[in-house]
Amino acid sequence: MHIARQVRVTGRVQGVFFRAWTAEQARDLGVNGWVWNASEGSVEARLQGEEIAVNQLIERMREGPPSAKVEHLEIDDVALQPIDRFEVRH
């Protein structure tokens, strides 16, 4: 079953390659969507794909790359959109 989640990550997550790392993890798991740095210092992502893969990516994002310090993840269910790849947005 395909699902979509909107994820907001707070902590030390900007300037630590979090977006590039998330894109790499998403592509590894076959998850589509996007990730970007929000203006208030968080990282936001839209994740779509098989439920197992999306959940695995969310679990990986709880830790983040080695230089990040994730404090909190906010996860919301959202409607699926026609997205066929994963991209880093600027």
N, C-alpha and C positions, 0 to 999 in steps of 0.2 A: 504494500500500500504506500502510495506517495503522500508525503506531508510537507507542510511549509511552516517554518518558524522564523520569527524575528527575534534576534538576540542582541542585547546591549551588555557590553562588558566594561566594567569600571575597575580602576586601579592604575598601576603603572603599565599602560597598554599602548600608549602612543610613543613613537620614537624608539621602539624596541623590536621592529620588524614583525609586529603582530599581524598586520594585514597580509604581508607576503607569506608568512607562515600559515595563516588561516587558508589562503588560496591554495597553497601546496597540499595541506591536509584535505581540503575539500576535493581537489582533483584526484587525490589518492583514493578517496572513498566514493567517488562518483557523485558528489553532491553539487548541485547547481546553485547559483545565486550571486551575491556580491558582498563585499565588505568595504567599509570606509571609516575614516576618522571623523567623529562628530565634533562640533565646535566646542562643546563643553569639556572635552578631554576623554570621552569614552570612545569605544569602537563599537560600531553597529554592523550587524550582518543579517542578510536574508539567506536562509538555507532551505533548499528544496531537494527532495529526492526520496529514496526508499527510507521508510521510518527507521530501520536499523542503522543505516548510514548517517542520517541526520543526527540521531541520538549519539552515535559514536563521535561525530564531530563536536557536538556540544560538550561531551565529556572531555575531549582533548582541549577544547577552548577553556575549560575550567582551570587548566594548568597553564596553557599558553606556551610560547617559546621560552627558552632558558632565561632570557633577560627580562621577561615580563613578571609582574606581580599582580595576579588577578585577585581582586577583592570581592567582586559580586557579578553574577550573571542574572539578567532579567530576561525571561523567555516568554514569548507570546505566540499563540497559534494564529496564523494568518492564512488567507486564501492562496491557493496555488496560482501562479502566473506563468505565462509562456516564456520561460527562461531556459536556454539550452546550453549554458556554460557557466563558469564561475569567473568573476572578474573583481579586480581591485578598483574601486572608484576613488576619484580624487576630488 
